Amino acid sequence: MVEENLYRIVEVSVKRGTDRRDVGIMTVRQALALPDVPSLEYTDPDRKTRSGGPFINRAQLQAYACR
């Protein structure tokens, strides 16, 4: 994993049907330490704004942390 990427900020939310609830704002490292729950979504760490998406899944977040 690339150390610099682990400190980028993401917003984590849980999606249930059409409803989305915010979990919190955290670093990529903290987000990857959360349990592997399929309903968790993460904002793209490369985007300038964190709110409103687009959202990525855990596999995409792990790939980001490794590049």
C-alpha positions as CSV (number, residue, x, y, z in Angstrom):
1,M,0.0,0.0,0.0
2,V,1.1,3.5,-0.7
3,E,1.5,5.4,2.6
4,E,0.4,8.7,1.1
5,N,-2.9,7.3,-0.2
6,L,-3.7,5.8,3.2
7,Y,-4.1,9.3,4.7
8,R,-6.5,10.7,2.0
9,I,-10.0,11.5,3.4
10,V,-13.1,9.6,2.4
11,E,-16.7,9.8,3.5
12,V,-18.2,6.4,4.4
13,S,-21.9,5.6,4.2
14,V,-24.1,2.6,4.3
15,K,-26.7,2.0,1.6
16,R,-30.0,0.2,2.3
17,G,-32.2,0.2,-0.8
18,T,-32.6,3.8,-1.9
19,D,-31.6,5.2,1.5
20,R,-28.0,6.2,2.3
21,R,-26.9,6.9,5.9
22,D,-23.6,8.6,6.7
23,V,-21.1,6.6,8.9
24,G,-18.4,9.2,9.1
25,I,-15.4,10.9,7.5
26,M,-12.1,9.1,7.9
27,T,-8.8,8.3,6.3
28,V,-8.6,5.5,3.7
29,R,-6.6,3.5,6.3
30,Q,-9.5,3.8,8.9
31,A,-12.1,3.0,6.2
32,L,-10.3,-0.2,5.2
33,A,-10.1,-1.2,8.9
34,L,-13.9,-1.3,9.1
35,P,-15.6,-4.7,8.8
36,D,-16.1,-5.9,5.2
37,V,-19.8,-5.1,4.8
38,P,-21.1,-5.1,1.3
39,S,-23.5,-2.2,1.9
40,L,-20.6,0.2,2.8
41,E,-19.8,2.8,0.2
42,Y,-16.9,5.3,0.0
43,T,-16.4,8.6,-1.8
44,D,-13.6,8.7,-4.3
45,P,-10.4,9.9,-2.5
46,D,-9.2,11.6,-5.7
47,R,-12.3,13.9,-5.9
48,K,-12.1,17.5,-4.5
49,T,-15.5,17.3,-2.8
50,R,-16.5,14.4,-0.4
51,S,-20.3,14.9,-0.3
52,G,-22.7,13.5,-2.9
53,G,-20.6,10.9,-4.5
54,P,-19.7,9.2,-6.8
55,F,-19.3,6.3,-4.5
56,I,-16.9,3.4,-4.8
57,N,-16.9,-0.1,-3.2
58,R,-14.3,-1.6,-0.9
59,A,-12.4,-3.4,-3.7
60,Q,-11.9,-0.1,-5.5
61,L,-10.8,1.6,-2.3
62,Q,-8.2,-1.1,-1.7
63,A,-7.0,-0.7,-5.3
64,Y,-6.6,3.0,-4.7
65,A,-4.6,2.4,-1.5
66,C,-2.2,0.2,-3.5
67,R,-1.5,2.4,-6.5
